[in-house]
Amino acid sequence: MESAGRRAWIDTFVLPLVVTGGLAAMILDTAVNPDSGWDQILIAVVIATATILATEFMVRIWVAPEGRVIDSDSAWRVRADYLASPHGLIDAAGALALPLAWLYVPEYRDAQLFVIVWALKYVRHSTGLLLLIRVALRARAALFTVMTVFFVVFLGASTVAYFFERHAQPELFGSVPRAMWWAIVTLTTTGYGDVVPKTLWGRLLAGWVMVSGIAVFALWAGIIANAFAEELRRRDFLRNWDLVAQVPFFQNLGAAAIADIVSLVHARDVASGTVLFRRGAAGDTMYFIVSGEVSVEIGPKPQKLQAGDFVGEMALLFGAARSATVVVTRPSLLLVLDIANFRELAGRRPELINVIEGEAERRRDANRAFSA
């Protein structure tokens, strides 16, 4: 477990920092005098980065079967699977980029430009970028459809622009390939201004192409945003399912009941010392404790609530102000249920609310006893 944590720390922080240093050195080396001392320093940084990435690649090949009880033949198959995987291919590209460039590019300053493939390591170690890749794969059918529309409009605009403008501007629109530069610039609404139609029909075409470009890119943005939101909902649903299943209060419920709860709660990490709510304040949320500890400051002695307990339910059930101040005493992971979702859950799962209400009645009676 400790080894896995150390490896995750290296993947998350150390390697991206090494890659950033190597890429920065390559970029800066293109701006310094080749005969200066800085040039030699930056070259050394690039070579050191390449050495680290090559060593990392070999270590990953060797430890790929780690943690599996397998024979030597199976171990080599595991290593081969790693080399054929996207992660393995990215690691191989990072390790071999500079050596292969030295073999085929005689000028060193040109050869080191090939280390730009190290930027792929950000994808290798970034969950955010991997999430974006999953979003693109999920929405690939819709994205491909819009891309087809884009290509049809682009090709049609290039051809029609050539027809309208070839005599007025033969050097710019003298062929369809020449007109393609104007079409792509106009369709993406970049509008560099270096190629502009002069004829009336050419300008009308330009207006139509610009509007079409806005529509196409709006579709792309909408598709990606919707797919991204769905992927985030899916990830949050799976995470919340695991968290709900850890709460003893919910462990005897069926899958349908857990699914109802998961769709209504959201997770919240809370630091030690945080005041969840104060006595006398209005209450609109309750909390289920997944891990950690909270202190309910009521009566002669504060009550400690730990994993599996819940707090804040009385204000939701009885519509009264908070009856106690609750402070987080250890870093905690909580599931939060607000009043609107609480009422929705009451409609879906009245038996669950009855259990919560019974506990709330017991606590209210205990509070009255303390007050008396």
N, C-alpha and C positions, 0 to 999 in steps of 0.2 A: 504493500500500500504506500509506504514511504517512497519507494523507488518510482512508482507511478506518479505520485505527486511531484517529485523532483523533475521527472521527465516532462510533465505538463507545464511546469514553471519554465523550463528551458524552451519548450515549443512556443509558449505564449509570449515570453519577454526576451530571452537571450538571443534566440535565432533571428527574430525580426530586427533586433538592434544590430546584430552583426551584418545582416543583409543591407540594412539602411546605411551603415558605415561604408560598406563596399560600393554600393551604388553612388553614394555621395562622392566618394573618392574618384570613381570613374567619371562622373559628371564634371567635377572640379578640374580634373586633369586636362579636359578639353579646353580650359580657359587659361591655363598657365603656360609659361614659356617652356618648351621641351628641354632646354638646357639649364633650367633653374633647379635649385635644391628641392623646391616644393614638388616638382615633377617626380623626382625619385621617391619622395615620401609617399605621394599618392599612389604611385605604382606599387610600392611595398604594401600599402593597405589593401589594394585590390588583390594582390597575390596572397596575402595572409587570409583574406576573406575566402578566396577560392580554396585554399588549403583546409580551412575550417569546414566548409561545405562538403568537400570531398571526404574528409574524415567522418563527418556526420553521416554521409550516405553509406559509407562502408560499415559503420557501427549499426545503422538501422538494418542493413542486410543481415548482419550477424545476429542481432537480437530479435529478429522478426519472429522466430519460433518460441521466444521466451514465454514462460507461463503455461506451455502446453506439454502434456506428457505424450511424446511421439518418438518414433524411431528416427534414425539418421536420414533415411530416404524421404520420410514425410517432412522433416525439417527443411530439406532443400526444396521440396514442393511449396512449402509455406513461403520460403524466400523468393521463389519464382513468382508466386502469386503477388507478393508485395511489389516486385519489379514491374509487373504488368498492370498494377493498379494506378489510378490517377496520381495518388500521392507518391508512389514509387517513380513514376515517369517525371514528375516535377523535381523530385530529389535528384534523379539522374541527370536531368537537364542542368540543374544548378551546379552539380559536381563536374560535368564534362564541358560546360560552355567555354571556359577559358582555355583548357588544353586543346580542344578541337579548333578553336579560333587560331591558336598559335600554329597549328599544323597547316591551315589553309589560307591564312591571311599574313602576308609577309611583314607588313607594317604593324608594329606593336600597338601604337595608339589607335589604329583601326581595329585590331584584333580584340582589344579590351572592351570595345563597344558591344560585343556580343554578350557581355555579362548582364545586359539588360534583362535577359531571361531570368535573372535572380528575382525579379519583381514577382514572378509566379509563386515564390515562396510565401508572399503575403497571402495569396489564396490558400496555400497549403496550411497556414497556421491561423487563418482568420475565419472564425465561425460566421461573422457577418457576411463575408463575401461568399462563403459556401451557401448561406441562406439565400443570397441573391441568385446563385446558380440554380438552386432547387426551385426558386420562384420562376425563373426563365424556363426550366424544363416543364414545370407544371402548366405554364401558359403557352407552351411552344406552338400548339395548333392555332390558337388565336393570333399569336404574334406572326406566325408564318403567313396566315391569311392577309394580314395588314401589310406585310412585307411584299406579298404578291401584288396587292393593289398599288403600293408605292412603285414597284418596278414597272407596272403597266403604265402608270401616269408618267413616270420618268421617261420611258421609251417613247410614249406617244407625244409628250411635250417636245422632246428632242427632234422628232421627225417633223412635226408641224412647224416648229420654229425654223428648221432648215428650209421648209417650203416657203415660209413667209419672208424670211430675212436673207436668203442666200444671195440675192442680187443687190440688196442694199448694203450688206456687210459680208462680202465673200471671204474676207480674211478671218472672220469670227464665226460665221454660220455657213461656210462653204461646203460643209459635209455634216452628216448626222453625228459622227464622233466629235467634231468641233462643237456642235450645238449641245452636246451632252454636258459640257462644263457649265454652260448657262443654265441648263435644266436642273442640274443637281444643286447649284447655288440658289436658284430661285425656289425650288421645291423645299429645300431646308430652311427657307426664309432668311438665309444668311445675307444675301444681297451685297456682295463686294462692290458692285458698281463698275467692274472692269469690262463687263459685257452687258449691254443694254439694248433691247429691241428699238428700232427706229420707226418701223411701219406701224400703222394703226392696228392692223390685225395682230402683229407681233406683240404690241402692248396689251391688247385685250387678252391674248393668250397668257402673257406674263401675270396679269391679275388673277386669271383662273388658276394658274399653277400655284401661285402663292396661297390662295385660299385652300386649294387641295392639300398643300403641304401642311398647313395649320391643322386641317381636319385629320390627316393621317397621323401626325405626331400626337395629336390629342387622343386618338384611339390607342396608340401605343402606350401613352402615359396612363390612360385609364385602365388598360388591361394589366399592366405591370403593377399599378397601385392596388387593384382589386386582388390580384394573385398574391401580392405581398401581404395584404391584410388577412387573406385566408390562411396563408402559411403561418403567420404570427398567431392567429386564433387556434390553429391546429397545434402549434407548439405549446401554447399556453394551456390548451385543454389537456394535452398529455401530461404536462408538468403538474397541473392542478389535480389531475386524476391520481397521480402517484402520491401527492401530498394528502389528499382526502383519504386515500386508502391507508395512510399511516396513522390517522387519528382513530384511536380505539372506539370512540363514540360512533364512528361510521362503519366499522369493520364488519358488523353483522348484517349490513344492508346489502341488497342485491345490486347487480350492475345497473339496472334501470334507475334506482334511487340515487346511486353515486353519480350517474351521468347528469341527473337533475341538479344535484348539489354543485357539481363541477362547473356547470354552465352559469351558476349564480354567484359563486365566490371568486375572489381574487387574492393572490398571495401577497404578503407584505413582510419584508425583513425589517425588524425593529431593533435598534441598538439598546444596550443596557442603560437604564436611567431615563428612558423615554416615558412620559406620562401619556397613557392612552386616553384617559378622560378624567375629569375632576368631579368631585361630589357637587351636586346641584346643577351641573350643566345639562343642557338638553341632549338626549341620546337618539342617534339615528343609525348606529351600527352595533353589531356584536362580533366577537372574535372567538375563533377556535384555535387552540394552541397546538401547533404541529411539533414544535421543539422549543426549548427554553423554559423560562419561568416568569410569572408576573406576581405582583403582590397586591392584594385587595386590602386597602387600608380602611378597615372598619372594625368597630368593637375594641376591646382592650388589647387585642393582639392581631396584627395583620395576618391574613390568610394567604398561603402560598398556593398558587395554581400552576400545574405543570402540563406536560404533553398529554393530550387527550381531554383536557378540561376546556370549558368555554366560559366567557365572561361578557357582560354587557347586554344580556338577554332581557333583563327586567324592564329596561326602558322601552324596548321594542314591544314587549308583550302588554305592559300595563300603561304605556304612554306617559309614565312619570319621569321626573328628572333623575339623573344619575344618583344612586344611593351611596356610592363610595368612590374614592379616588383609586385608580389602578395604575401602578407603576411597573414597568418592565425591569426585573432585577437581574436577568441574564439575557444575552443576545437571543432573540426569539424569531421564529418563523410562524406567522399567523395567517389564518384564512379569514378574510373580512367579508361579512355579509351585511349589506346595508338594508334599510327598512323596506325599500321597495321590493328588493329581491327576497327579503324575509317573508313578506306577504305573498309573493308569488310562490315561494316554497311551501307556505302554509296551505295554499290551494292545491299544490301538487302532492305534497306528502304530509297530510294532517297528523299521521301517526308519529312522525318525527317531531313535529311541533308540540305534540302532547307530552313527549318525553322531556323536551326543553322546558315546557311550561311547568311540569312537575318539579323539576330541579329549581326553577325560579321561585315557585311557591315555597319550597323548603328553605331556600336562602332568605326569602323575605320574612318568613317566620323567625328564622335565626336572627335576622337583623332587628326585628321587633323585640326579641328577647334581650339582645344586647342593649337596646335603647332603654328598655324598662329597668 
